[in-house]
């Protein structure tokens, strides 16, 4: 994968083993019959946006996350390790270590991210000269954030609230007077938009396992013969995890 963007874009994947609701979720196999993990699918989709050296897994320095670092190296992508709670500082460190001018922030529990929409977000971000861009309109677990490294560094220097450090981008969104903020509305079929495509609870994992078992590993959110057709045949799929609560930063 090569990109034609005039700046160095790095995809930084936030990852850790210590999840309270589903520990070790990022290294769960997906689907169960293969050796591919949740993290493996996230990395594969990121590599369709930028070359391997520009994909970085940002994990913590805790011993429990040694497995995440090892898995990332086995997937032939970069690794950056930093503070467990100060994820904002971890992102700044990852950006500096990999000479990023623009960072695409994704998380390792979102294996259904659509590379076409990720590329669209970066293109929109650069075209509008934004500091921060957020996509909207996609299923939970498939929207992305694009941030200039300069804005990340400013946020890291000024943000003081714990949630601003842990969730990386709240400080930027809370200060439109300081940063050029953009949203990019995107459209998918309604049945797809209503899905919950993140892995946070066991039932989330159950849905994603079913999808990755029935569809090609690189399925998109919009191909009419793929996910929309599967939902038309089996509308009950959406009910597997739609009662799960999502904690918003």
C-alpha positions as semicolon CSV with decimal commas, in nm:
position;residue;x (nm);y (nm);z (nm)
1;X;0,000;0,000;0,000
2;X;0,131;0,344;-0,095
3;X;-0,044;0,674;-0,041
4;X;-0,030;0,994;-0,244
5;X;-0,082;1,225;0,052
6;X;0,173;1,508;0,077
7;X;0,237;1,446;0,449
8;X;0,338;1,140;0,649
9;X;0,020;0,974;0,778
10;X;0,058;0,714;1,051
11;X;-0,222;0,490;1,176
12;X;-0,188;0,448;1,553
13;X;-0,381;0,156;1,700
14;X;-0,455;0,185;2,071
15;X;-0,431;-0,160;2,236
16;X;-0,415;-0,324;2,575
17;X;-0,492;-0,658;2,739
18;X;-0,653;-0,520;3,054
19;X;-1,020;-0,486;2,960
20;X;-1,261;-0,507;3,252
21;X;-1,556;-0,652;3,056
22;X;-1,368;-0,887;2,823
23;X;-1,004;-0,930;2,928
24;X;-0,760;-1,010;2,651
25;X;-1,018;-0,928;2,383
26;X;-0,769;-0,786;2,133
27;X;-0,594;-1,121;2,100
28;X;-0,907;-1,335;2,081
29;X;-0,918;-1,542;1,761
30;X;-1,151;-1,413;1,492
31;X;-1,306;-1,625;1,357
32;X;-1,262;-1,909;1,605
33;X;-1,145;-2,153;1,339
34;X;-0,837;-1,950;1,238
35;X;-0,525;-1,808;1,399
36;X;-0,622;-1,453;1,309
37;X;-0,699;-1,229;1,606
38;X;-0,914;-0,922;1,656
39;X;-0,595;-0,714;1,650
40;X;-0,481;-0,896;1,336
41;X;-0,790;-0,783;1,147
42;X;-0,748;-0,424;1,267
43;X;-0,387;-0,423;1,150
44;X;-0,476;-0,579;0,814
45;X;-0,732;-0,307;0,748
46;X;-0,490;-0,033;0,854
47;X;-0,233;-0,170;0,608
48;X;-0,482;-0,111;0,328
49;X;-0,465;0,262;0,413
50;X;-0,090;0,316;0,469
51;X;0,225;0,103;0,429
52;X;0,325;-0,134;0,712
53;X;0,595;0,098;0,857
54;X;0,325;0,361;0,906
55;X;0,105;0,135;1,118
56;X;0,187;0,145;1,490
57;X;0,036;-0,043;1,783
58;X;0,051;0,183;2,090
59;X;0,029;-0,024;2,406
60;X;0,135;0,018;2,767
61;X;0,457;-0,070;2,947
62;X;0,275;-0,317;3,173
63;X;0,398;-0,675;3,164
64;X;0,047;-0,786;3,072
65;X;0,085;-0,599;2,744
66;X;0,403;-0,780;2,643
67;X;0,172;-1,013;2,450
68;X;0,025;-0,719;2,257
69;X;0,369;-0,591;2,165
70;X;0,479;-0,937;2,053
71;X;0,166;-0,981;1,844
72;X;0,221;-0,645;1,674
73;X;0,580;-0,731;1,587
74;X;0,463;-1,064;1,445
75;X;0,221;-0,866;1,226
76;X;0,515;-0,662;1,095
77;X;0,405;-0,325;1,227
78;X;0,559;-0,077;1,467
79;X;0,521;-0,083;1,844
80;X;0,527;0,204;2,090
81;X;0,488;0,151;2,464
82;X;0,390;0,417;2,712
83;X;0,186;0,498;3,019
84;X;-0,125;0,283;3,071
85;X;-0,355;0,567;3,179
86;X;-0,202;0,865;2,997
87;X;-0,297;0,747;2,650
88;X;-0,270;1,100;2,510
89;X;0,100;1,107;2,599
90;X;0,133;0,758;2,451
91;X;-0,006;0,882;2,120
92;X;0,227;1,181;2,116
93;X;0,519;0,947;2,181
94;X;0,409;0,708;1,906
95;X;0,371;0,996;1,661
96;X;0,717;1,131;1,742
97;X;0,884;0,790;1,724
98;X;0,738;0,725;1,378
99;X;0,774;1,077;1,233
100;X;0,400;1,124;1,192
101;X;0,264;1,455;1,068
102;X;-0,094;1,330;1,079
103;X;-0,227;1,051;1,301
104;X;-0,526;0,830;1,230
105;X;-0,649;0,711;1,568
106;X;-0,821;0,373;1,584
107;X;-0,858;0,114;1,857
108;X;-0,772;-0,254;1,856
109;X;-1,123;-0,373;1,941
110;X;-1,277;-0,247;1,614
111;X;-1,201;-0,513;1,349
112;X;-1,467;-0,400;1,099
113;X;-1,317;-0,059;1,021
114;X;-1,362;0,019;0,652
115;X;-1,035;0,126;0,480
116;X;-1,227;0,323;0,216
117;X;-1,380;0,544;0,484
118;X;-1,045;0,576;0,663
119;X;-0,887;0,705;0,342
120;X;-1,181;0,942;0,289
121;X;-1,131;1,082;0,639
122;X;-0,764;1,154;0,578
123;X;-0,834;1,313;0,241
124;X;-1,106;1,536;0,392
125;X;-0,879;1,627;0,684
126;X;-0,601;1,741;0,453
127;X;-0,831;1,918;0,209
128;X;-0,990;2,125;0,487
129;X;-0,658;2,186;0,669
130;X;-0,820;2,065;0,988
131;X;-0,650;1,996;1,319
132;X;-0,902;1,726;1,407
133;X;-1,151;1,534;1,194
134;X;-1,416;1,288;1,311
135;X;-1,630;1,073;1,084
136;X;-1,997;1,032;1,168
137;X;-2,283;0,817;1,047
138;X;-2,104;0,481;1,061
139;X;-2,176;0,185;1,292
140;X;-2,035;0,209;1,642
141;X;-1,677;0,085;1,622
142;X;-1,609;0,202;1,267
143;X;-1,582;0,581;1,285
144;X;-1,228;0,719;1,289
145;X;-1,042;1,025;1,411
146;X;-0,768;1,208;1,222
147;X;-0,544;1,450;1,411
148;X;-0,242;1,660;1,323
149;X;0,060;1,582;1,537
150;X;0,088;1,951;1,622
151;X;-0,263;1,948;1,771
152;X;-0,187;1,628;1,963
153;X;0,122;1,787;2,117
154;X;-0,074;2,098;2,216
155;X;-0,347;1,887;2,374
156;X;-0,086;1,685;2,566
157;X;0,073;2,005;2,696
158;X;-0,256;2,160;2,809
159;X;-0,504;1,885;2,898
160;X;-0,537;1,825;3,272
161;X;-0,855;1,624;3,326
162;X;-0,804;1,247;3,365
163;X;-1,058;1,165;3,093
164;X;-0,878;1,400;2,854
165;X;-0,556;1,208;2,907
166;X;-0,716;0,863;2,891
167;X;-0,942;0,917;2,586
168;X;-0,692;1,121;2,380
169;X;-0,921;1,362;2,193
170;X;-1,180;1,515;2,434
171;X;-0,958;1,820;2,492
172;X;-0,953;1,897;2,120
173;X;-1,331;1,860;2,085
174;X;-1,391;2,080;2,390
175;X;-1,184;2,369;2,253
176;X;-1,307;2,474;1,909
177;X;-1,155;2,815;1,977
178;X;-0,810;2,654;1,973
179;X;-0,841;2,389;1,703
180;X;-0,989;2,365;1,355
181;X;-1,248;2,089;1,398
182;X;-1,413;1,902;1,113
183;X;-1,675;1,631;1,089
184;X;-1,716;1,409;0,786
185;X;-2,070;1,266;0,757
186;X;-2,067;0,928;0,585
187;X;-2,351;0,707;0,470
188;X;-2,408;0,332;0,488
189;X;-2,731;0,131;0,456
190;X;-2,957;0,197;0,759
191;X;-2,941;-0,164;0,882
192;X;-2,562;-0,143;0,879
193;X;-2,550;0,198;1,049
194;X;-2,747;0,062;1,345
195;X;-2,502;-0,220;1,414
196;X;-2,264;-0,229;1,708
197;X;-1,931;-0,341;1,557
198;X;-1,693;-0,307;1,849
199;X;-1,570;-0,581;2,083
200;X;-1,638;-0,483;2,442
201;X;-1,868;-0,758;2,573
202;X;-1,887;-1,133;2,501
203;X;-2,198;-1,075;2,289
204;X;-2,007;-0,819;2,079
205;X;-1,748;-1,086;2,012
206;X;-2,023;-1,331;1,921
207;X;-2,162;-1,096;1,655
208;X;-1,821;-1,017;1,505
209;X;-1,732;-1,387;1,502
210;X;-2,048;-1,462;1,306
211;X;-1,981;-1,182;1,059
212;X;-1,620;-1,283;0,999
213;X;-1,727;-1,645;0,963
214;X;-1,990;-1,564;0,699
215;X;-1,818;-1,284;0,506
216;X;-1,475;-1,236;0,347
217;X;-1,212;-1,112;0,592
218;X;-1,192;-0,778;0,409
219;X;-1,568;-0,719;0,390
220;X;-1,674;-0,358;0,354
221;X;-1,965;-0,177;0,513
222;X;-2,126;-0,089;0,182
223;X;-2,085;-0,378;-0,064
224;X;-2,450;-0,474;-0,133
225;X;-2,357;-0,840;-0,176
226;X;-2,180;-0,851;0,161
227;X;-2,290;-0,719;0,499
228;X;-2,618;-0,556;0,382
229;X;-2,722;-0,879;0,209
230;X;-2,632;-1,087;0,514
231;X;-2,844;-0,861;0,736
232;X;-3,134;-0,883;0,491
233;X;-3,122;-1,263;0,515
234;X;-3,069;-1,269;0,893
235;X;-3,205;-0,948;1,051
236;X;-3,181;-1,109;1,396
237;X;-2,803;-1,060;1,386
238;X;-2,846;-0,700;1,499
239;X;-3,018;-0,816;1,818
240;X;-2,718;-1,015;1,943
241;X;-2,551;-0,718;2,111
242;X;-2,777;-0,416;2,064
243;X;-2,857;-0,394;2,436
244;X;-2,495;-0,336;2,534
245;X;-2,413;0,003;2,679
246;X;-2,134;0,217;2,541
247;X;-1,945;0,448;2,774
248;X;-1,867;0,770;2,591
249;X;-1,566;0,980;2,689
